[in-house]
């Protein structure tokens, strides 16, 4: 899920990269997500504010999926 006020162009581009990478991760973990009837964006909250980004991954998300989501964040926003 995304929590954000209005975004500037640079952060919007980074957000699009993040969602693209998360889509790849979702495909890789499709069996888990389908088994639990979860869309990938229920696994995390992404906050974008004043050019800064923060991700919070839900505690119940398996470690391997959590790690891949964080890698998507790091590649997109760091």
N, CA, C and O of each residue as an XYZ file, in Angstrom:
312
protein
N       0.837     -1.172      0.000
C       0.000      0.000      0.000
C       0.887      1.243      0.000
O       2.000      1.225      0.525
N       0.393      2.288     -0.579
C       1.150      3.527     -0.712
C       0.501      4.620      0.117
O      -0.696      4.881     -0.006
N       1.292      5.250      0.954
C       0.843      6.424      1.693
C       1.677      7.594      1.211
O       2.895      7.607      1.392
N       1.031      8.581      0.596
C       1.813      9.656     -0.009
C       0.982     10.901     -0.255
O      -0.189     10.809     -0.621
N       1.587     12.072     -0.054
C       0.986     13.297     -0.578
C       1.342     13.401     -2.068
O       1.733     12.396     -2.661
N       1.224     14.541     -2.669
C       1.573     14.743     -4.079
C       3.054     14.432     -4.308
O       3.902     14.806     -3.498
N       3.358     13.752     -5.403
C       4.729     13.325     -5.700
C       5.340     14.181     -6.798
O       4.647     14.608     -7.721
N       6.665     14.435     -6.693
C       7.355     15.118     -7.782
C       7.795     14.086     -8.814
O       7.675     12.883     -8.582
N       8.302     14.548     -9.947
C       8.635     13.651    -11.060
C       9.709     12.638    -10.696
O       9.598     11.474    -11.081
N      10.743     13.039     -9.969
C      11.835     12.123     -9.635
C      11.338     10.982     -8.752
O      11.666      9.820     -8.989
N      10.554     11.314     -7.745
C      10.072     10.268     -6.844
C       9.037      9.393     -7.557
O       8.924      8.200     -7.273
N       8.284      9.993     -8.481
C       7.321      9.211     -9.267
C       8.047      8.168    -10.106
O       7.601      7.024    -10.190
N       9.159      8.547    -10.724
C       9.944      7.596    -11.514
C      10.487      6.480    -10.642
O      10.480      5.316    -11.042
N      10.955      6.824     -9.462
C      11.457      5.794     -8.541
C      10.329      4.877     -8.089
O      10.526      3.670     -7.951
N       9.154      5.443     -7.860
C       7.991      4.648     -7.475
C       7.631      3.659     -8.583
O       7.325      2.499     -8.305
N       7.666      4.113     -9.833
C       7.363      3.218    -10.957
C       8.392      2.088    -11.057
O       8.029      0.945    -11.335
N       9.660      2.396    -10.834
C      10.687      1.354    -10.812
C      10.384      0.363     -9.696
O      10.443     -0.848     -9.909
N      10.060      0.867     -8.510
C       9.743      0.001     -7.373
C       8.580     -0.932     -7.702
O       8.667     -2.135     -7.456
N       7.494     -0.394     -8.256
C       6.340     -1.243     -8.547
C       6.652     -2.280     -9.628
O       6.113     -3.386     -9.602
N       7.511     -1.928    -10.567
C       7.927     -2.893    -11.588
C       8.710     -4.030    -10.954
O       8.453     -5.199    -11.243
N       9.664     -3.696    -10.091
C      10.458     -4.720     -9.410
C       9.587     -5.578     -8.497
O       9.772     -6.793     -8.424
N       8.642     -4.955     -7.802
C       7.737     -5.704     -6.926
C       6.874     -6.663     -7.747
O       6.556     -7.758     -7.282
N       6.498     -6.268     -8.949
C       5.744     -7.165     -9.827
C       6.511     -8.434    -10.148
O       5.934     -9.521    -10.196
N       7.808     -8.297    -10.367
C       8.654     -9.466    -10.625
C       8.697    -10.365     -9.387
O       8.605    -11.587     -9.498
N       8.835     -9.757     -8.216
C       8.846    -10.516     -6.956
C       7.502    -11.218     -6.745
O       7.463    -12.373     -6.321
N       6.415    -10.528     -7.040
C       5.081    -11.121     -6.884
C       4.935    -12.361     -7.768
O       4.360    -13.363     -7.344
N       5.450    -12.292     -8.980
C       5.400    -13.465     -9.867
C       6.197    -14.622     -9.291
O       5.777    -15.776     -9.383
N       7.338    -14.324     -8.702
C       8.186    -15.359     -8.119
C       7.520    -16.001     -6.896
O       7.741    -17.180     -6.621
N       6.716    -15.241     -6.172
C       6.066    -15.729     -4.951
C       4.564    -15.928     -5.149
O       3.793    -15.886     -4.191
N       4.161    -16.141     -6.389
C       2.747    -16.244     -6.720
C       2.047    -17.374     -5.966
O       0.904    -17.203     -5.542
N       2.689    -18.499     -5.792
C       2.058    -19.622     -5.097
C       1.707    -19.238     -3.658
O       0.599    -19.514     -3.197
N       2.639    -18.605     -2.949
C       2.384    -18.173     -1.572
C       1.258    -17.150     -1.527
O       0.343    -17.264     -0.712
N       1.322    -16.155     -2.397
C       0.310    -15.099     -2.412
C      -1.068    -15.652     -2.740
O      -2.057    -15.251     -2.126
N      -1.148    -16.571     -3.703
C      -2.423    -17.193     -4.055
C      -2.956    -18.059     -2.916
O      -4.151    -18.038     -2.619
N      -2.076    -18.811     -2.288
C      -2.471    -19.696     -1.188
C      -3.128    -18.908     -0.054
O      -4.070    -19.386      0.579
N      -2.626    -17.703      0.196
C      -3.151    -16.876      1.280
C      -4.098    -15.775      0.785
O      -4.511    -14.906      1.554
N      -4.434    -15.827     -0.506
C      -5.340    -14.855     -1.126
C      -4.905    -13.415     -0.834
O      -5.705    -12.578     -0.416
N      -3.614    -13.153     -1.066
C      -3.041    -11.834     -0.777
C      -2.546    -11.151     -2.041
O      -1.849    -11.772     -2.843
N      -2.890     -9.897     -2.231
C      -2.176     -9.122     -3.241
C      -0.831     -8.704     -2.639
O      -0.718     -8.530     -1.425
N       0.158     -8.548     -3.468
C       1.509     -8.232     -2.984
C       1.530     -6.947     -2.158
O       2.296     -6.846     -1.200
N       0.710     -5.975     -2.510
C       0.774     -4.697     -1.792
C       0.177     -4.742     -0.383
O       0.238     -3.744      0.335
N      -0.396     -5.874      0.027
C      -0.808     -6.049      1.428
C       0.389     -6.407      2.301
O       0.295     -6.372      3.528
N       1.511     -6.750      1.678
C       2.698     -7.190      2.417
C       3.550     -6.033      2.931
O       4.438     -6.235      3.760
N       3.288     -4.840      2.448
C       4.130     -3.697      2.831
C       3.332     -2.393      2.768
O       2.272     -2.316      2.147
N       3.875     -1.379      3.428
C       3.387     -0.007      3.298
C       4.564      0.837      2.847
O       5.632      0.806      3.458
N       4.367      1.578      1.795
C       5.398      2.453      1.258
C       4.964      3.884      1.498
O       3.879      4.286      1.078
N       5.806      4.655      2.171
C       5.523      6.065      2.430
C       6.500      6.919      1.636
O       7.714      6.725      1.705
N       5.960      7.856      0.892
C       6.762      8.794      0.116
C       6.373     10.188      0.569
O       5.209     10.576      0.479
N       7.352     10.943      1.059
C       7.048     12.260      1.595
C       8.249     13.178      1.433
O       9.341     12.867      1.907
N       8.048     14.307      0.762
C       9.083     15.326      0.589
C      10.404     14.751      0.071
O      11.474     15.065      0.593
N      10.318     13.924     -0.938
C      11.515     13.360     -1.543
C      12.148     12.227     -0.766
O      13.213     11.741     -1.148
N      11.524     11.794      0.310
C      12.046     10.682      1.116
C      11.094      9.507      1.010
O       9.885      9.674      0.846
N      11.666      8.314      1.108
C      10.868      7.100      1.019
C      11.140      6.212      2.229
O      12.251      6.170      2.757
N      10.103      5.512      2.646
C      10.220      4.583      3.758
C       9.319      3.394      3.477
O       8.194      3.561      3.006
N       9.807      2.192      3.766
C       8.998      0.991      3.593
C       8.852      0.295      4.938
O       9.796      0.221      5.725
N       7.670     -0.203      5.179
C       7.424     -1.035      6.353
C       6.823     -2.332      5.851
O       5.741     -2.346      5.264
N       7.538     -3.426      6.088
C       7.090     -4.740      5.643
C       6.384     -5.407      6.817
O       6.883     -5.405      7.943
N       5.222     -5.973      6.539
C       4.430     -6.609      7.593
C       5.205     -7.755      8.236
O       5.939     -8.477      7.560
N       5.039     -7.911      9.527
C       5.804     -8.917     10.285
C       5.490    -10.352      9.889
O       6.334    -11.234     10.045
N       4.316    -10.591      9.390
C       3.913    -11.955      9.037
C       4.445    -12.398      7.670
O       4.289    -13.562      7.300
N       5.061    -11.504      6.930
C       5.594    -11.832      5.599
C       6.816    -12.737      5.775
O       7.705    -12.421      6.565
N       6.869    -13.857      5.048
C       8.027    -14.756      5.155
C       9.339    -14.029      4.863
O       9.372    -13.082      4.077
N      10.401    -14.474      5.495
C      11.694    -13.812      5.412
C      12.197    -13.663      3.977
O      12.705    -12.602      3.615
N      12.067    -14.686      3.170
C      12.586    -14.593      1.796
C      11.809    -13.551      0.983
O      12.411    -12.805      0.211
N      10.490    -13.491      1.144
C       9.694    -12.483      0.452
C       9.997    -11.089      1.003
O      10.123    -10.127      0.246
N      10.109    -10.994      2.306
C      10.444     -9.722      2.959
C      11.781     -9.189      2.445
O      11.909     -8.003      2.138
N      12.755    -10.056      2.356
C      14.082     -9.673      1.880
C      14.027     -9.159      0.441
O      14.657     -8.154      0.111
N      13.283     -9.843     -0.399
C      13.182     -9.410     -1.794
C      12.446     -8.075     -1.921
O      12.802     -7.251     -2.763
N      11.427     -7.858     -1.094
C      10.726     -6.573     -1.118
C      11.660     -5.446     -0.693
O      11.646     -4.362     -1.276
N      12.469     -5.711      0.329
C      13.412     -4.685      0.765
C      14.451     -4.403     -0.325
O      14.846     -3.252     -0.514
N      14.892     -5.427     -1.035
C      15.843     -5.228     -2.133
C      15.228     -4.364     -3.232
O      15.916     -3.527     -3.815
N      13.942     -4.559     -3.520
C      13.246     -3.704     -4.496
C      13.277     -2.258     -4.029
O      13.544     -1.350     -4.816
N      13.004     -2.047     -2.753
C      13.021     -0.704     -2.180
C      14.412     -0.095     -2.288
O      14.564      1.049     -2.716
N      15.421     -0.860     -1.899
C      16.797     -0.352     -1.908
C      17.240      0.008     -3.327
O      17.879      1.042     -3.524
N      16.915     -0.820     -4.309
C      17.297     -0.535     -5.696
C      16.576      0.698     -6.232
O      17.109      1.414     -7.080
N      15.386      0.940     -5.744
C      14.573      2.036     -6.269
C      14.826      3.365     -5.583
O      14.796      4.406     -6.239
N      15.072      3.358     -4.287
C      15.089      4.596     -3.520
C      16.404      4.938     -2.833
O      16.525      6.028     -2.275
N      17.383      4.060     -2.851
C      18.648      4.364     -2.159
C      19.675      4.871     -3.140
O      20.802      5.180     -2.751
